[in-house]
Amino acid sequence: MKKLPILAITAGDPAGSGPEITAKAFTHHDIYRICRPLVIGDPAVMEQAIGFTGLERKVKVRGVNKVSEASFEPGVMDVYDMHLIADPAEAGLGTINPTAGEAAFQYVVKAIDLAVKKEVDGTITNAISKEAINMAGHHYSGHTEIYADYTKTKKYCMMLAHEDFRVTHVSTHVSLREACDRCKKERILDVIEMSHQVCRDLGIENPRVAVAGLNPHCGEHGMFGTEEIQEIAPAIEEAKKKGIHAIGPCPPDTVFSQAIGGWYDIVVCQFHDQGHIPTKVQGFVYNRELQRWNAVAGINITLGLPIIRVSVDHGTAFDHAGKGDANELSLLNSIEYGAKMADSRRKKQEGGGGDGQAPDHS
């Protein structure tokens, strides 16, 4: 057990479905075989979530005030007590509000702090409401930007994955008009390099990195736009000079089908929805007959950070809060992926790579 990585799991927006998803995840005792899970949140909120999901006999909450107090026992949810919400009613279940936004933001900040201090080996995040955290006075467009700011990271990008389907993004939480303006050679090259490196970290010896175009038909030789000619193609050529197997520009309407077919190991996308839509079509499966989600799978990873951050690839689902029917599959995927990444980093450090400062939680 001592060798297993400690993963800090943020509860997400306490007014949303994150706490319930977390409660369900803790009934899967297999997670204790790959990590030592620690929830960052408020015990009262987590107890309420356990009640909503009807899991009182399967999971018990145990509040702790520091990592060393956690017991990491199956059937027990260790919760790092943030002392922010004593009465769950304060969270305004199912609503977008500043009280819940403040709590969700502080959960994330604490997880980052524990990882930077090497008290935990990685962080797993449940969904937050961007509107709620902004209402609380924290002006960030999402987790990625919070992590980059608090770790003082300049070059970073978002990666989404569902099984062996992977995409990264040149831009994310900006308007489509601004996303086009951010399609620049230097940034595209950075994302190609980070995409190549994460695949290497996953054990892929010579990753095939496809780079999607921005315009229809990759601009059709300049008829529908010139970004492919002036920015994307030059970035690809520069990547090739660095020994990266970069391919493209690839037409956005076919590159994802090709990736699903195994042509590529990862696809660099030029803006948020270009990468998010195909990933969620892959991982989100809705049952028409039963009128419910059979699967909400997939993960979100921030590349370029000094710490591990893996997240669920879905929103807060305020409309499901309190109903106990939220799907935990994406969180389980995130925990599994985070544990693999943490274990890989530990082995590299023990083998002489990295900074040689593998956390000691004994």
C-alpha positions as CSV (number, residue, x, y, z in Angstrom):
1,M,0.0,0.0,0.0
2,K,2.9,2.4,0.8
3,K,4.1,2.2,-2.8
4,L,0.8,3.1,-4.3
5,P,0.5,6.8,-5.3
6,I,-1.7,9.1,-3.3
7,L,-4.2,10.9,-5.5
8,A,-6.0,14.0,-4.3
9,I,-9.5,14.0,-5.8
10,T,-11.4,17.3,-5.7
11,A,-15.1,17.0,-5.0
12,G,-16.0,19.4,-7.7
13,D,-18.8,22.0,-7.4
14,P,-20.7,21.0,-4.2
15,A,-23.9,22.1,-5.9
16,G,-23.4,19.7,-8.8
17,S,-23.0,16.0,-9.3
18,G,-19.3,15.7,-8.5
19,P,-19.8,14.6,-4.8
20,E,-22.3,11.9,-5.9
21,I,-20.0,10.7,-8.7
22,T,-17.1,10.5,-6.1
23,A,-19.3,8.6,-3.7
24,K,-20.1,6.0,-6.4
25,A,-16.4,5.8,-7.3
26,F,-15.5,4.9,-3.8
27,T,-17.6,1.7,-3.9
28,H,-15.3,0.4,-6.6
29,H,-12.7,-1.1,-4.3
30,D,-10.4,-1.8,-7.2
31,I,-9.2,1.8,-7.0
32,Y,-7.4,0.9,-3.8
33,R,-5.3,-1.6,-5.7
34,I,-3.9,1.2,-7.9
35,C,-3.8,4.2,-5.6
36,R,-4.5,5.8,-2.2
37,P,-7.4,8.1,-2.8
38,L,-8.0,11.3,-0.8
39,V,-11.0,13.5,-1.4
40,I,-10.5,17.3,-1.1
41,G,-13.8,18.8,0.0
42,D,-16.2,19.0,3.0
43,P,-17.3,16.0,5.0
44,A,-20.9,17.2,5.3
45,V,-21.2,17.6,1.5
46,M,-19.8,14.1,0.9
47,E,-22.1,12.6,3.5
48,Q,-25.1,14.2,1.8
49,A,-23.9,12.8,-1.5
50,I,-23.6,9.3,-0.1
51,G,-27.2,9.7,1.1
52,F,-28.4,10.8,-2.3
53,T,-26.8,7.7,-3.9
54,G,-28.1,5.3,-1.2
55,L,-24.6,4.1,-0.3
56,E,-24.6,4.6,3.4
57,R,-23.9,0.9,4.0
58,K,-21.0,0.8,1.5
59,V,-19.1,4.0,2.2
60,K,-18.3,6.0,5.4
61,V,-16.8,9.4,5.5
62,R,-13.8,10.1,7.6
63,G,-12.7,13.7,7.9
64,V,-8.9,14.5,8.1
65,N,-7.0,17.7,8.5
66,K,-3.7,16.5,6.9
67,V,-2.7,13.8,4.4
68,S,-0.8,11.8,7.1
69,E,-4.1,11.2,9.0
70,A,-5.8,9.4,6.1
71,S,-6.3,5.6,6.5
72,F,-6.9,4.7,2.9
73,E,-9.2,1.8,3.8
74,P,-11.7,0.3,1.3
75,G,-15.2,1.4,2.4
76,V,-13.9,4.5,4.0
77,M,-13.7,7.9,2.2
78,D,-10.9,10.0,3.6
79,V,-11.9,13.6,3.1
80,Y,-9.4,16.4,3.6
81,D,-11.7,18.8,5.5
82,M,-11.6,22.3,3.9
83,H,-14.0,23.7,6.6
84,L,-15.9,25.7,4.0
85,I,-19.4,24.2,4.0
86,A,-20.6,22.9,7.4
87,D,-24.3,22.7,6.2
88,P,-24.8,21.2,2.7
89,A,-27.8,23.6,2.3
90,E,-25.3,26.4,2.0
91,A,-24.1,24.9,-1.3
92,G,-27.5,25.6,-3.1
93,L,-27.9,22.2,-4.6
94,G,-28.5,22.3,-8.4
95,T,-27.8,26.1,-8.7
96,I,-25.0,28.2,-10.0
97,N,-23.9,30.3,-7.0
98,P,-20.8,32.0,-5.5
99,T,-20.8,30.0,-2.3
100,A,-20.4,26.7,-4.2
101,G,-18.1,28.4,-6.7
102,E,-15.8,29.5,-3.9
103,A,-15.7,26.1,-2.3
104,A,-15.0,24.4,-5.7
105,F,-12.2,26.8,-6.4
106,Q,-10.5,26.3,-3.0
107,Y,-10.7,22.5,-3.4
108,V,-8.7,22.8,-6.6
109,V,-6.1,25.2,-5.1
110,K,-5.6,22.9,-2.1
111,A,-5.0,19.9,-4.4
112,I,-2.5,21.9,-6.4
113,D,-0.7,23.0,-3.2
114,L,-0.5,19.4,-1.9
115,A,0.9,18.2,-5.2
116,V,3.5,21.0,-5.5
117,K,4.6,20.2,-1.9
118,K,4.8,16.5,-2.9
119,E,2.4,15.5,-0.2
120,V,0.3,13.8,-2.9
121,D,1.5,12.2,-6.2
122,G,-1.2,13.5,-8.5
123,T,-4.5,15.3,-8.7
124,I,-7.9,14.2,-10.1
125,T,-10.5,16.9,-10.6
126,N,-14.3,16.7,-10.7
127,A,-16.2,19.3,-12.7
128,I,-16.5,22.9,-11.6
129,S,-18.7,25.7,-12.9
130,K,-16.7,28.4,-14.6
131,E,-19.6,30.8,-14.0
132,A,-19.8,30.0,-10.3
133,I,-16.1,30.5,-9.7
134,N,-16.2,33.8,-11.6
135,M,-19.2,34.8,-9.5
136,A,-17.0,34.1,-6.4
137,G,-14.4,36.5,-7.8
138,H,-11.9,34.1,-9.3
139,H,-11.6,35.0,-13.0
140,Y,-10.5,31.9,-14.7
141,S,-11.9,30.2,-17.7
142,G,-11.4,26.7,-16.3
143,H,-9.2,24.1,-14.5
144,T,-6.4,24.3,-17.1
145,E,-5.9,28.0,-16.5
146,I,-6.0,27.7,-12.7
147,Y,-3.4,25.0,-12.7
148,A,-1.1,26.9,-15.1
149,D,-1.4,30.0,-13.0
150,Y,-0.8,28.4,-9.6
151,T,2.1,26.3,-10.9
152,K,3.6,29.2,-12.9
153,T,3.5,27.2,-16.1
154,K,3.8,29.1,-19.3
155,K,3.6,26.4,-22.0
156,Y,0.7,24.0,-21.5
157,C,-2.2,22.5,-23.3
158,M,-5.3,20.3,-22.9
159,M,-5.4,16.7,-23.9
160,L,-8.6,14.6,-24.1
161,A,-8.5,10.9,-24.3
162,H,-11.0,8.0,-24.6
163,E,-9.1,4.7,-24.6
164,D,-6.5,5.1,-27.4
165,F,-8.2,8.1,-29.0
166,R,-6.3,11.2,-28.0
167,V,-6.5,14.9,-29.0
168,T,-4.7,18.0,-27.9
169,H,-5.7,21.7,-28.4
170,V,-3.9,24.8,-29.6
171,S,-6.6,26.9,-28.0
172,T,-9.5,26.1,-25.6
173,H,-11.6,28.5,-23.7
174,V,-11.8,31.5,-26.0
175,S,-14.2,32.7,-28.6
176,L,-14.0,31.0,-32.0
177,R,-12.9,34.4,-33.5
178,E,-10.0,34.5,-31.0
179,A,-9.2,30.9,-31.5
180,C,-8.5,31.6,-35.2
181,D,-6.2,34.4,-34.2
182,R,-4.3,32.0,-31.9
183,C,-3.5,29.6,-34.7
184,K,0.2,30.6,-34.9
185,K,3.3,28.6,-35.8
186,E,5.0,28.9,-32.4
187,R,2.0,27.8,-30.4
188,I,1.2,24.9,-32.8
189,L,4.8,23.7,-32.6
190,D,4.6,23.8,-28.8
191,V,1.5,21.6,-28.8
192,I,2.9,19.2,-31.3
193,E,6.0,18.7,-29.0
194,M,3.8,18.2,-25.9
195,S,1.6,15.8,-27.8
196,H,4.7,13.8,-28.9
197,Q,6.1,13.7,-25.4
198,V,2.9,12.5,-23.7
199,C,2.7,9.6,-26.2
200,R,6.3,8.8,-25.4
201,D,5.4,8.9,-21.7
202,L,2.6,6.4,-22.4
203,G,5.1,4.0,-24.0
204,I,4.6,4.8,-27.6
205,E,8.2,4.7,-29.1
206,N,7.6,6.7,-32.3
207,P,4.3,8.5,-32.0
208,R,2.3,9.5,-35.1
209,V,1.1,13.1,-34.5
210,A,-1.6,14.2,-36.9
211,V,-2.2,18.0,-37.0
212,A,-5.6,19.1,-38.0
213,G,-6.2,22.0,-40.3
214,L,-8.3,25.0,-39.2
215,N,-10.3,25.7,-42.3
216,P,-12.6,23.5,-44.4
217,H,-10.5,21.2,-46.6
218,C,-7.4,22.7,-45.0
219,G,-8.1,25.9,-46.8
220,E,-8.2,24.3,-50.3
221,H,-4.8,25.8,-51.2
222,G,-5.7,29.2,-49.9
223,M,-9.2,29.5,-51.3
224,F,-10.9,29.2,-47.9
225,G,-8.1,30.6,-45.7
226,T,-4.4,30.7,-45.4
227,E,-3.6,29.6,-41.9
228,E,-2.6,26.1,-43.1
229,I,-0.1,27.6,-45.5
230,Q,1.3,30.4,-43.3
231,E,1.2,28.8,-39.8
232,I,0.3,25.1,-39.6
233,A,2.4,23.6,-42.3
234,P,5.5,25.5,-41.2
235,A,5.0,24.3,-37.6
236,I,4.8,20.7,-38.9
237,E,8.0,21.1,-40.9
238,E,9.8,22.5,-37.8
239,A,8.6,19.5,-35.8
240,K,9.9,17.1,-38.4
241,K,13.3,18.7,-38.1
242,K,13.2,17.9,-34.4
243,G,12.6,14.2,-35.2
244,I,8.9,14.2,-34.5
245,H,6.7,12.1,-36.8
246,A,4.2,15.0,-37.5
247,I,1.7,14.6,-40.2
248,G,-0.5,17.2,-41.9
249,P,-2.2,19.5,-42.2
250,C,-5.0,16.9,-42.1
251,P,-8.6,17.8,-43.2
252,P,-10.6,18.1,-40.0
253,D,-13.6,16.3,-41.5
254,T,-11.6,13.0,-41.9
255,V,-8.7,13.1,-39.5
256,F,-10.7,11.8,-36.5
257,S,-12.1,8.8,-38.3
258,Q,-8.6,8.0,-39.4
259,A,-7.4,8.3,-35.8
260,I,-10.2,6.0,-34.6
261,G,-9.0,3.6,-37.3
262,G,-5.5,3.6,-35.8
263,W,-3.7,5.8,-38.4
264,Y,-2.5,8.2,-35.7
265,D,-1.6,8.1,-32.0
266,I,-2.8,11.6,-31.3
267,V,-4.4,14.6,-33.1
268,V,-3.4,18.2,-32.6
269,C,-6.6,20.3,-32.8
270,Q,-6.8,24.0,-33.5
271,F,-9.6,24.9,-31.2
272,H,-11.9,23.7,-28.4
273,D,-14.8,22.1,-30.1
274,Q,-12.7,20.6,-32.9
275,G,-11.2,18.2,-30.4
276,H,-14.0,18.0,-27.8
277,I,-16.8,16.9,-30.2
278,P,-15.2,13.8,-31.6
279,T,-14.0,12.7,-28.2
280,K,-17.4,13.0,-26.6
281,V,-19.1,11.3,-29.5
282,Q,-16.7,8.4,-28.7
283,G,-17.1,8.3,-25.0
284,F,-20.7,9.6,-24.2
285,V,-23.3,6.9,-25.0
286,Y,-27.0,7.7,-24.4
287,N,-29.7,5.0,-24.2
288,R,-32.8,6.3,-26.0
289,E,-35.0,3.5,-24.8
290,L,-34.1,3.9,-21.1
291,Q,-33.6,7.7,-21.4
292,R,-30.3,7.6,-19.5
293,W,-26.6,7.6,-20.1
294,N,-25.0,4.2,-20.5
295,A,-21.6,5.7,-20.4
296,V,-19.9,9.1,-19.8
297,A,-16.3,8.1,-20.4
298,G,-13.1,10.0,-21.3
299,I,-10.6,12.1,-19.5
300,N,-9.0,15.5,-19.6
301,I,-5.3,15.9,-18.9
302,T,-3.3,19.2,-18.7
303,L,0.1,18.7,-20.4
304,G,3.2,20.7,-19.6
305,L,2.6,21.0,-15.8
306,P,5.1,20.1,-13.1
307,I,2.4,18.1,-11.4
308,I,-0.2,15.5,-12.6
309,R,-3.7,16.7,-13.3
310,V,-6.3,14.4,-14.8
311,S,-10.0,15.3,-14.9
312,V,-13.4,14.0,-15.8
313,D,-14.5,15.0,-19.3
314,H,-18.0,16.3,-18.5
315,G,-19.7,19.1,-16.7
316,T,-21.3,19.7,-13.3
317,A,-24.7,18.2,-14.3
318,F,-26.6,20.5,-12.0
319,D,-29.9,19.0,-13.4
320,H,-28.8,15.7,-11.9
321,A,-27.6,16.9,-8.5
322,G,-29.4,15.2,-5.7
323,K,-30.9,12.5,-7.9
324,G,-28.2,9.9,-7.3
325,D,-28.1,8.9,-11.0
326,A,-24.8,10.6,-12.1
327,N,-22.4,8.3,-13.9
328,E,-19.0,7.7,-12.3
329,L,-17.2,6.1,-15.3
330,S,-15.2,9.2,-16.3
331,L,-14.0,9.6,-12.8
332,L,-12.9,6.0,-12.6
333,N,-11.1,6.4,-15.9
334,S,-9.4,9.5,-14.5
335,I,-8.2,7.8,-11.4
336,E,-6.8,4.9,-13.3
337,Y,-5.0,7.2,-15.8
338,G,-3.7,9.4,-12.9
339,A,-2.4,6.3,-11.1
340,K,-0.6,5.1,-14.2
341,M,1.0,8.5,-14.7
342,A,2.1,8.8,-11.1
343,D,3.5,5.3,-11.1
344,S,5.4,6.0,-14.3
345,R,6.9,9.2,-12.8
346,R,8.0,7.4,-9.7
347,K,9.7,4.6,-11.7
348,K,11.6,7.2,-13.8
349,Q,12.7,9.0,-10.6
350,E,13.8,5.8,-9.0
351,G,15.7,5.0,-12.2
352,G,17.6,8.2,-12.0
353,G,15.4,10.4,-14.2
354,G,13.5,13.5,-13.2
355,D,14.6,15.5,-10.1
356,G,15.2,12.4,-8.0
357,Q,12.7,13.7,-5.5
358,A,10.1,11.0,-5.4
359,P,7.6,11.8,-2.6
360,D,8.1,9.8,0.6
361,H,4.7,9.3,2.3
362,S,5.9,6.8,4.9
